[in-house]
Amino acid sequence: MDLKEQLDQYQIGGIGDIKRKTLRFHSYRTGTEGGKLTLYAVYEPENPPKLFSGYPSGQDLLVELCNLHLELTDKNIENRAEIIQQWCLSNMHPYYHFGDDVRLSQFEADKDSFWDFMVNIIDTYYIHVEEMCSDIQTLYTDTMTVLTIRSLLEGDEYGAKKFYSSIQSTAKKDLLQEWKDTKPELRHRLIDNYMRTFPKFTMSLQRDEGTGVLVLLPEVSSVIEAAYYALSRFVAVNSGALDDWGGKTSIAFCVACGATFIKRGNRQKYCLSPQCQSIRNQRKSKDYYYRERQKEIDEMLS
């Protein structure tokens, strides 16, 4: 798909039921682990990390990560580290490798010492830069693949081609060609094969801290897994994939810059950045000029 064309007709479900605690640290340091460029969160007692009660809504998170992938594309490793660090400082730490330290900290008398040990001493909050880039690229590829499959199932081959064009050059298999070569009565097997590559989720009983009751929730340990869960709810027709405020929200690609954004109207084609809004206004002026000019020509010829 041409990322400068609009992506219409699709909604991404929310993930308001994932209430795992997440953190936003205020600084990171750069290092290496096993030869891998790594970002390590830094705990500062005078400026502790901001605590969140869960992940953003599904469409917001997926939009953020899709745009992050586009921003990371064709950058060197050092620039990628800087971009990821800025994303984390503005959003949240992406990986939680060793469980829910926030809950464990509630039982510690000296919370500053606990967090200093967990974050600064044994470095439990880290990001391998290349691995995160790979995770986000795979998420982006799977998102476009899912949209392609959905279009094919709905009989919209033109829409499928638009979606798949953005990943066709890097895909291991050519889904569109496989679809074309497969007999209609056997295409369900092709879809099944692709869906088997989708991440699996572990569901577990967890205590809701707000109500104290036991609830069945997915186990996620990263923003990547949370985004996959939202995308899975979107694909599954029986999941009730609503966003956190009870409605559905379309996502689209800005026709000017290619960034993903949340649509606030069916006809919206541009994101809300000042640069893209300026381009929108310029194009509207040009379109108006050419329409009026064509009217004059038509009148002269009539």
C-alpha positions as a Markdown table, in Angstrom:
| # | Residue | x | y | z |
|---|---|---|---|---|
| 1 | Met | 0.0 | 0.0 | 0.0 |
| 2 | Asp | 1.1 | 3.5 | -0.7 |
| 3 | Leu | 1.4 | 5.0 | 2.7 |
| 4 | Lys | 0.5 | 8.4 | 1.3 |
| 5 | Glu | -3.0 | 7.1 | 0.5 |
| 6 | Gln | -5.8 | 7.0 | 3.0 |
| 7 | Leu | -6.6 | 3.8 | 4.9 |
| 8 | Asp | -10.3 | 3.7 | 5.3 |
| 9 | Gln | -13.1 | 1.5 | 6.7 |
| 10 | Tyr | -11.1 | -0.2 | 9.5 |
| 11 | Gln | -11.3 | 0.0 | 13.2 |
| 12 | Ile | -8.9 | -1.1 | 15.8 |
| 13 | Gly | -10.3 | -2.4 | 19.1 |
| 14 | Gly | -9.4 | -1.0 | 22.5 |
| 15 | Ile | -7.5 | -2.8 | 25.2 |
| 16 | Gly | -8.9 | -1.2 | 28.3 |
| 17 | Asp | -9.1 | -4.6 | 30.0 |
| 18 | Ile | -5.3 | -4.8 | 30.2 |
| 19 | Lys | -4.6 | -3.1 | 33.5 |
| 20 | Arg | -1.0 | -4.1 | 34.1 |
| 21 | Lys | 1.0 | -1.3 | 35.6 |
| 22 | Thr | 3.3 | 0.5 | 33.2 |
| 23 | Leu | 6.0 | 3.1 | 33.8 |
| 24 | Arg | 7.5 | 6.2 | 32.1 |
| 25 | Phe | 11.0 | 6.8 | 33.1 |
| 26 | His | 12.6 | 10.3 | 32.8 |
| 27 | Ser | 16.0 | 9.3 | 31.6 |
| 28 | Tyr | 18.0 | 6.5 | 30.0 |
| 29 | Arg | 21.6 | 5.7 | 29.6 |
| 30 | Thr | 23.3 | 3.9 | 26.7 |
| 31 | Gly | 25.4 | 0.8 | 27.0 |
| 32 | Thr | 25.9 | -2.7 | 25.5 |
| 33 | Glu | 24.9 | -6.2 | 26.5 |
| 34 | Gly | 26.4 | -9.1 | 24.6 |
| 35 | Gly | 27.5 | -6.7 | 21.9 |
| 36 | Lys | 24.0 | -5.3 | 21.5 |
| 37 | Leu | 23.3 | -1.6 | 21.7 |
| 38 | Thr | 21.1 | -1.2 | 24.8 |
| 39 | Leu | 19.1 | 1.5 | 26.5 |
| 40 | Tyr | 18.9 | 1.2 | 30.3 |
| 41 | Ala | 16.3 | 3.1 | 32.3 |
| 42 | Val | 17.6 | 5.3 | 35.1 |
| 43 | Tyr | 15.8 | 5.6 | 38.5 |
| 44 | Glu | 16.0 | 8.9 | 40.2 |
| 45 | Pro | 14.6 | 9.1 | 43.7 |
| 46 | Glu | 13.9 | 12.9 | 43.4 |
| 47 | Asn | 12.1 | 12.3 | 40.1 |
| 48 | Pro | 10.5 | 8.8 | 40.1 |
| 49 | Pro | 8.9 | 7.3 | 37.0 |
| 50 | Lys | 5.3 | 8.1 | 36.2 |
| 51 | Leu | 3.0 | 5.2 | 36.9 |
| 52 | Phe | 0.1 | 4.3 | 34.6 |
| 53 | Ser | -2.7 | 1.8 | 35.4 |
| 54 | Gly | -2.6 | 0.2 | 32.0 |
| 55 | Tyr | -1.8 | 0.6 | 28.3 |
| 56 | Pro | -3.2 | 3.2 | 25.9 |
| 57 | Ser | -6.3 | 2.3 | 23.9 |
| 58 | Gly | -5.7 | -0.2 | 21.1 |
| 59 | Gln | -5.9 | 2.2 | 18.2 |
| 60 | Asp | -3.7 | 4.8 | 19.9 |
| 61 | Leu | -1.0 | 2.2 | 20.7 |
| 62 | Leu | -1.0 | 0.7 | 17.2 |
| 63 | Val | -0.9 | 4.1 | 15.6 |
| 64 | Glu | 2.1 | 5.1 | 17.8 |
| 65 | Leu | 4.0 | 2.0 | 16.9 |
| 66 | Cys | 3.2 | 2.1 | 13.2 |
| 67 | Asn | 4.5 | 5.7 | 13.1 |
| 68 | Leu | 7.5 | 4.7 | 15.1 |
| 69 | His | 8.4 | 2.0 | 12.6 |
| 70 | Leu | 8.2 | 4.5 | 9.7 |
| 71 | Glu | 10.4 | 6.9 | 11.6 |
| 72 | Leu | 13.0 | 4.2 | 12.3 |
| 73 | Thr | 13.1 | 3.0 | 8.7 |
| 74 | Asp | 16.5 | 3.6 | 6.9 |
| 75 | Lys | 18.1 | 5.1 | 10.1 |
| 76 | Asn | 21.5 | 3.9 | 11.4 |
| 77 | Ile | 21.6 | 2.2 | 14.8 |
| 78 | Glu | 22.6 | 5.3 | 16.8 |
| 79 | Asn | 19.8 | 7.4 | 15.3 |
| 80 | Arg | 17.4 | 4.5 | 16.0 |
| 81 | Ala | 18.5 | 4.5 | 19.7 |
| 82 | Glu | 17.8 | 8.2 | 20.0 |
| 83 | Ile | 14.4 | 7.9 | 18.4 |
| 84 | Ile | 13.4 | 5.0 | 20.6 |
| 85 | Gln | 14.6 | 6.8 | 23.7 |
| 86 | Gln | 12.5 | 9.9 | 22.8 |
| 87 | Trp | 9.5 | 7.7 | 22.2 |
| 88 | Cys | 9.9 | 6.1 | 25.6 |
| 89 | Leu | 10.3 | 9.4 | 27.4 |
| 90 | Ser | 7.1 | 10.6 | 25.8 |
| 91 | Asn | 5.1 | 7.4 | 26.2 |
| 92 | Met | 6.2 | 4.5 | 28.4 |
| 93 | His | 8.9 | 1.9 | 28.9 |
| 94 | Pro | 8.1 | -0.8 | 26.3 |
| 95 | Tyr | 9.3 | -4.0 | 27.9 |
| 96 | Tyr | 8.6 | -5.6 | 31.3 |
| 97 | His | 10.8 | -8.7 | 31.3 |
| 98 | Phe | 10.6 | -9.7 | 34.9 |
| 99 | Gly | 7.0 | -9.4 | 36.0 |
| 100 | Asp | 5.1 | -6.6 | 37.8 |
| 101 | Asp | 7.6 | -4.8 | 40.0 |
| 102 | Val | 5.1 | -2.2 | 40.9 |
| 103 | Arg | 3.0 | -4.7 | 42.8 |
| 104 | Leu | 6.1 | -6.1 | 44.5 |
| 105 | Ser | 7.2 | -2.6 | 45.6 |
| 106 | Gln | 4.0 | -2.2 | 47.6 |
| 107 | Phe | 5.4 | -4.7 | 50.1 |
| 108 | Glu | 8.8 | -2.9 | 50.5 |
| 109 | Ala | 9.4 | -0.6 | 53.4 |
| 110 | Asp | 12.2 | 1.3 | 51.6 |
| 111 | Lys | 10.7 | 1.8 | 48.1 |
| 112 | Asp | 13.6 | 4.0 | 46.9 |
| 113 | Ser | 16.1 | 1.3 | 47.7 |
| 114 | Phe | 13.9 | -1.3 | 46.0 |
| 115 | Trp | 13.7 | 0.7 | 42.8 |
| 116 | Asp | 17.3 | 1.7 | 42.8 |
| 117 | Phe | 18.3 | -2.0 | 43.0 |
| 118 | Met | 15.8 | -3.2 | 40.4 |
| 119 | Val | 16.5 | -0.4 | 37.9 |
| 120 | Asn | 20.0 | 0.9 | 38.5 |
| 121 | Ile | 21.8 | -2.1 | 40.0 |
| 122 | Ile | 20.5 | -5.2 | 38.1 |
| 123 | Asp | 19.2 | -3.3 | 35.1 |
| 124 | Thr | 15.8 | -5.0 | 34.8 |
| 125 | Tyr | 14.4 | -2.2 | 32.6 |
| 126 | Tyr | 16.3 | -2.3 | 29.4 |
| 127 | Ile | 15.8 | -2.1 | 25.7 |
| 128 | His | 17.8 | -3.9 | 23.0 |
| 129 | Val | 17.6 | -1.4 | 20.2 |
| 130 | Glu | 17.8 | -3.8 | 17.3 |
| 131 | Glu | 15.4 | -6.2 | 18.9 |
| 132 | Met | 12.8 | -3.5 | 19.4 |
| 133 | Cys | 13.2 | -2.3 | 15.8 |
| 134 | Ser | 12.7 | -5.9 | 14.6 |
| 135 | Asp | 9.6 | -6.3 | 16.9 |
| 136 | Ile | 8.0 | -3.1 | 15.5 |
| 137 | Gln | 8.8 | -4.0 | 11.9 |
| 138 | Thr | 7.2 | -7.4 | 12.4 |
| 139 | Leu | 4.1 | -5.8 | 14.1 |
| 140 | Tyr | 3.8 | -3.4 | 11.1 |
| 141 | Thr | 4.1 | -6.3 | 8.6 |
| 142 | Asp | 1.6 | -8.4 | 10.4 |
| 143 | Thr | -0.8 | -5.4 | 10.6 |
| 144 | Met | -0.7 | -4.8 | 6.9 |
| 145 | Thr | -1.0 | -8.6 | 6.3 |
| 146 | Val | -4.1 | -8.7 | 8.5 |
| 147 | Leu | -5.7 | -5.8 | 6.6 |
| 148 | Thr | -4.8 | -7.5 | 3.3 |
| 149 | Ile | -6.5 | -10.7 | 4.4 |
| 150 | Arg | -9.5 | -8.9 | 5.7 |
| 151 | Ser | -9.9 | -7.1 | 2.3 |
| 152 | Leu | -9.5 | -10.4 | 0.4 |
| 153 | Leu | -12.2 | -12.1 | 2.6 |
| 154 | Glu | -14.5 | -9.2 | 1.8 |
| 155 | Gly | -13.8 | -9.4 | -1.9 |
| 156 | Asp | -11.9 | -6.1 | -2.1 |
| 157 | Glu | -8.9 | -7.1 | -4.1 |
| 158 | Tyr | -8.0 | -3.5 | -4.9 |
| 159 | Gly | -7.9 | -2.6 | -1.2 |
| 160 | Ala | -5.8 | -5.7 | -0.6 |
| 161 | Lys | -3.3 | -4.6 | -3.1 |
| 162 | Lys | -3.0 | -1.2 | -1.6 |
| 163 | Phe | -2.3 | -2.6 | 1.9 |
| 164 | Tyr | 0.1 | -5.3 | 0.8 |
| 165 | Ser | 2.2 | -3.0 | -1.5 |
| 166 | Ser | 3.8 | -1.4 | 1.6 |
| 167 | Ile | 5.3 | -4.8 | 2.7 |
| 168 | Gln | 5.4 | -6.8 | -0.5 |
| 169 | Ser | 9.1 | -6.2 | -1.2 |
| 170 | Thr | 10.1 | -7.5 | 2.3 |
| 171 | Ala | 7.6 | -10.3 | 2.8 |
| 172 | Lys | 8.9 | -13.8 | 2.8 |
| 173 | Lys | 5.9 | -15.0 | 0.8 |
| 174 | Asp | 3.7 | -13.2 | -1.7 |
| 175 | Leu | 0.2 | -13.5 | -0.2 |
| 176 | Leu | -1.5 | -11.9 | -3.1 |
| 177 | Gln | 0.0 | -14.4 | -5.6 |
| 178 | Glu | -0.7 | -17.3 | -3.3 |
| 179 | Trp | -4.3 | -16.2 | -3.1 |
| 180 | Lys | -4.6 | -15.9 | -6.9 |
| 181 | Asp | -3.0 | -19.3 | -7.4 |
| 182 | Thr | -5.2 | -21.1 | -4.8 |
| 183 | Lys | -8.6 | -22.5 | -5.7 |
| 184 | Pro | -11.4 | -20.6 | -4.0 |
| 185 | Glu | -12.5 | -23.7 | -2.0 |
| 186 | Leu | -9.0 | -24.1 | -0.6 |
| 187 | Arg | -8.3 | -20.5 | 0.3 |
| 188 | His | -9.4 | -21.0 | 3.9 |
| 189 | Arg | -6.3 | -23.2 | 4.4 |
| 190 | Leu | -4.1 | -20.3 | 3.1 |
| 191 | Ile | -5.6 | -17.9 | 5.7 |
| 192 | Asp | -5.2 | -20.5 | 8.4 |
| 193 | Asn | -1.5 | -20.9 | 7.6 |
| 194 | Tyr | -1.0 | -17.1 | 7.9 |
| 195 | Met | -3.0 | -16.9 | 11.1 |
| 196 | Arg | -0.8 | -19.7 | 12.7 |
| 197 | Thr | 2.1 | -17.3 | 12.5 |
| 198 | Phe | 0.3 | -14.8 | 14.7 |
| 199 | Pro | 1.4 | -14.5 | 18.3 |
| 200 | Lys | -0.5 | -16.6 | 20.8 |
| 201 | Phe | -1.7 | -15.1 | 24.1 |
| 202 | Thr | -1.8 | -16.7 | 27.6 |
| 203 | Met | -4.9 | -15.9 | 29.5 |
| 204 | Ser | -4.8 | -16.0 | 33.3 |
| 205 | Leu | -6.9 | -15.2 | 36.3 |
| 206 | Gln | -5.9 | -11.8 | 37.8 |
| 207 | Arg | -7.2 | -9.7 | 40.7 |
| 208 | Asp | -8.7 | -6.4 | 39.6 |
| 209 | Glu | -7.2 | -3.9 | 42.0 |
| 210 | Gly | -10.2 | -1.6 | 41.6 |
| 211 | Thr | -12.9 | -4.1 | 42.5 |
| 212 | Gly | -10.9 | -6.8 | 44.2 |
| 213 | Val | -12.6 | -9.5 | 42.1 |
| 214 | Leu | -10.9 | -12.1 | 39.9 |
| 215 | Val | -11.0 | -11.5 | 36.2 |
| 216 | Leu | -9.7 | -13.3 | 33.1 |
| 217 | Leu | -7.1 | -11.2 | 31.3 |
| 218 | Pro | -4.3 | -11.7 | 28.8 |
| 219 | Glu | -0.7 | -11.9 | 30.0 |
| 220 | Val | 1.3 | -9.2 | 28.2 |
| 221 | Ser | 4.9 | -8.0 | 29.0 |
| 222 | Ser | 5.4 | -5.4 | 26.4 |
| 223 | Val | 3.8 | -2.7 | 24.3 |
| 224 | Ile | 4.3 | -5.0 | 21.3 |
| 225 | Glu | 2.2 | -7.8 | 22.8 |
| 226 | Ala | -0.4 | -5.3 | 23.9 |
| 227 | Ala | -0.7 | -4.0 | 20.3 |
| 228 | Tyr | -0.9 | -7.5 | 19.0 |
| 229 | Tyr | -3.8 | -8.2 | 21.4 |
| 230 | Ala | -5.6 | -5.1 | 20.1 |
| 231 | Leu | -5.0 | -6.2 | 16.5 |
| 232 | Ser | -6.2 | -9.7 | 17.3 |
| 233 | Arg | -9.5 | -8.3 | 18.7 |
| 234 | Phe | -9.9 | -6.3 | 15.5 |
| 235 | Val | -9.5 | -9.5 | 13.4 |
| 236 | Ala | -11.9 | -11.6 | 15.5 |
| 237 | Val | -15.5 | -10.8 | 14.7 |
| 238 | Asn | -16.7 | -12.1 | 18.0 |
| 239 | Ser | -14.4 | -10.1 | 20.2 |
| 240 | Gly | -16.5 | -7.0 | 20.7 |
| 241 | Ala | -13.5 | -4.8 | 19.6 |
| 242 | Leu | -14.6 | -1.5 | 21.0 |
| 243 | Asp | -12.2 | 1.2 | 22.2 |
| 244 | Asp | -12.1 | 2.3 | 25.8 |
| 245 | Trp | -14.8 | 4.8 | 25.5 |
| 246 | Gly | -17.3 | 2.5 | 23.9 |
| 247 | Gly | -17.0 | 3.5 | 20.2 |
| 248 | Lys | -15.0 | 2.5 | 17.2 |
| 249 | Thr | -12.3 | 4.7 | 15.7 |
| 250 | Ser | -10.9 | 4.6 | 12.2 |
| 251 | Ile | -7.2 | 4.8 | 11.5 |
| 252 | Ala | -5.8 | 6.4 | 8.3 |
| 253 | Phe | -2.5 | 7.3 | 6.7 |
| 254 | Cys | -1.9 | 11.0 | 6.0 |
| 255 | Val | -1.8 | 11.6 | 2.2 |
| 256 | Ala | 0.9 | 14.3 | 2.8 |
| 257 | Cys | 3.5 | 12.7 | 5.2 |
| 258 | Gly | 2.4 | 9.1 | 5.4 |
| 259 | Ala | 2.0 | 9.1 | 9.2 |
| 260 | Thr | -0.8 | 7.1 | 10.8 |
| 261 | Phe | -3.5 | 9.1 | 12.6 |
| 262 | Ile | -6.9 | 8.6 | 14.2 |
| 263 | Lys | -9.6 | 10.0 | 11.9 |
| 264 | Arg | -12.1 | 12.4 | 13.4 |
| 265 | Gly | -14.3 | 12.4 | 10.3 |
| 266 | Asn | -15.0 | 10.1 | 7.3 |
| 267 | Arg | -13.5 | 12.6 | 4.8 |
| 268 | Gln | -10.4 | 13.4 | 6.8 |
| 269 | Lys | -7.2 | 12.7 | 4.7 |
| 270 | Tyr | -4.5 | 14.7 | 6.5 |
| 271 | Cys | -3.1 | 14.4 | 10.0 |
| 272 | Leu | -3.3 | 17.5 | 12.2 |
| 273 | Ser | 0.3 | 18.6 | 12.0 |
| 274 | Pro | 0.7 | 22.2 | 10.9 |
| 275 | Gln | 2.9 | 21.2 | 7.9 |
| 276 | Cys | 0.3 | 18.8 | 6.6 |
| 277 | Gln | -2.6 | 21.1 | 7.2 |
| 278 | Ser | -0.7 | 23.8 | 5.2 |
| 279 | Ile | -0.3 | 21.3 | 2.4 |
| 280 | Arg | -4.0 | 20.5 | 2.6 |
| 281 | Asn | -4.9 | 24.1 | 2.3 |
| 282 | Gln | -2.5 | 24.6 | -0.7 |
| 283 | Arg | -3.9 | 21.7 | -2.5 |
| 284 | Lys | -7.5 | 22.8 | -1.9 |
| 285 | Ser | -6.6 | 26.2 | -3.3 |
| 286 | Lys | -5.1 | 24.6 | -6.4 |
| 287 | Asp | -8.0 | 22.3 | -6.9 |
| 288 | Tyr | -10.4 | 25.2 | -6.7 |
| 289 | Tyr | -8.4 | 27.2 | -9.2 |
| 290 | Tyr | -8.3 | 24.3 | -11.7 |
| 291 | Arg | -12.0 | 23.6 | -11.3 |
| 292 | Glu | -12.9 | 27.3 | -11.9 |
| 293 | Arg | -10.5 | 27.3 | -14.9 |
| 294 | Gln | -12.1 | 24.2 | -16.4 |
| 295 | Lys | -15.6 | 25.9 | -16.0 |
| 296 | Glu | -14.4 | 28.9 | -18.0 |
| 297 | Ile | -13.0 | 26.6 | -20.7 |
| 298 | Asp | -16.2 | 24.6 | -20.8 |
| 299 | Glu | -18.3 | 27.8 | -21.1 |
| 300 | Met | -16.1 | 29.1 | -24.0 |
| 301 | Leu | -16.5 | 25.8 | -25.9 |
| 302 | Ser | -20.2 | 25.6 | -25.3 |
